[in-house]
Amino acid sequence: MTGYVALLRGVNVGGVTIRSAELREVFEGLGFEGVRVVLASGNVRFEASAAEASVAAHSKLKRRIEAALGERFGYEAWIVLVTRDALERVVAAFPFDADDASRQPYVVFASAPSVIDELVAGAGELDPDADPVQRGDSVLYWNPVKGTTLQTPFGKLLGKPRFAPTTTNRNLRTLRKLLA
């Protein structure tokens, strides 16, 4: 079995309400084991057969989950699907002081590497003290000062409507809970 984490985009905001128990039922109905929903914002940990871990099977698995979510909840579902091992590497590589209580330790996930490229290019020259952003392996790490997330240049870029359907971000603390 391979451990996976599914990060749902746009859940429990903008009119898409999904209860944790119903979300768990969808994943269990797809035949996954060890399904655990973490927090109420679309974070699911589960196990799938090792045969579904190849690159081609990974894409098929992602589409199958999105289709099941769309069918059950009536919305165009988009998820980030990562193996537990990959998520552990992303969390371990967080390049900023994750224990700094004055900051928000975020990881930004995207639907494709080109979206990460576009965010990096669009961010331009950022003040590393006020709006630190660093590229990781298929993610962007972002560590803004608490309370400034929507006002920083990167926050404004990330908040543009064109990125809403292709990005999702999670606090590092949430990702750690998913791995616990």
Secondary structure in CASP SS format (residue, H / E / C, confidence):
PFRMAT SS
TARGET T0000
AUTHOR 0000-0000-0000
METHOD secondary structure of the structure
MODEL  1
M C 1.00
T E 1.00
G E 1.00
Y E 1.00
V E 1.00
A E 1.00
L E 1.00
L E 1.00
R C 1.00
G C 1.00
V C 1.00
N C 1.00
V E 1.00
G C 1.00
G C 1.00
V E 1.00
T C 1.00
I C 1.00
R C 1.00
S H 1.00
A H 1.00
E H 1.00
L H 1.00
R H 1.00
E H 1.00
V H 1.00
F H 1.00
E H 1.00
G H 1.00
L C 1.00
G C 1.00
F C 1.00
E E 1.00
G E 1.00
V E 1.00
R E 1.00
V E 1.00
V C 1.00
L C 1.00
A C 1.00
S C 1.00
G C 1.00
N E 1.00
V E 1.00
R E 1.00
F E 1.00
E E 1.00
A E 1.00
S C 1.00
A H 1.00
A H 1.00
E H 1.00
A H 1.00
S C 1.00
V H 1.00
A H 1.00
A H 1.00
H H 1.00
S H 1.00
K H 1.00
L H 1.00
K H 1.00
R H 1.00
R H 1.00
I H 1.00
E H 1.00
A H 1.00
A H 1.00
L H 1.00
G H 1.00
E H 1.00
R H 1.00
F H 1.00
G C 1.00
Y C 1.00
E C 1.00
A C 1.00
W C 1.00
I E 1.00
V E 1.00
L E 1.00
V E 1.00
T E 1.00
R H 1.00
D H 1.00
A H 1.00
L H 1.00
E H 1.00
R H 1.00
V H 1.00
V H 1.00
A H 1.00
A C 1.00
F C 1.00
P C 1.00
F C 1.00
D C 1.00
A C 1.00
D C 1.00
D C 1.00
A C 1.00
S C 1.00
R E 1.00
Q C 1.00
P C 1.00
Y E 1.00
V E 1.00
V E 1.00
F E 1.00
A E 1.00
S C 1.00
A C 1.00
P H 1.00
S H 1.00
V H 1.00
I H 1.00
D H 1.00
E H 1.00
L H 1.00
V H 1.00
A H 1.00
G H 1.00
A H 1.00
G C 1.00
E C 1.00
L C 1.00
D C 1.00
P C 1.00
D C 1.00
A C 1.00
D C 1.00
P C 1.00
V E 1.00
Q E 1.00
R E 1.00
G C 1.00
D C 1.00
S C 1.00
V E 1.00
L E 1.00
Y E 1.00
W E 1.00
N C 1.00
P C 1.00
V E 1.00
K C 1.00
G C 1.00
T C 1.00
T C 1.00
L C 1.00
Q C 1.00
T C 1.00
P H 1.00
F H 1.00
G H 1.00
K H 1.00
L H 1.00
L H 1.00
G C 1.00
K C 1.00
P H 1.00
R H 1.00
F H 1.00
A C 1.00
P C 1.00
T C 1.00
T E 1.00
T E 1.00
N E 1.00
R E 1.00
N E 1.00
L H 1.00
R H 1.00
T H 1.00
L H 1.00
R H 1.00
K H 1.00
L H 1.00
L H 1.00
A C 1.00
END
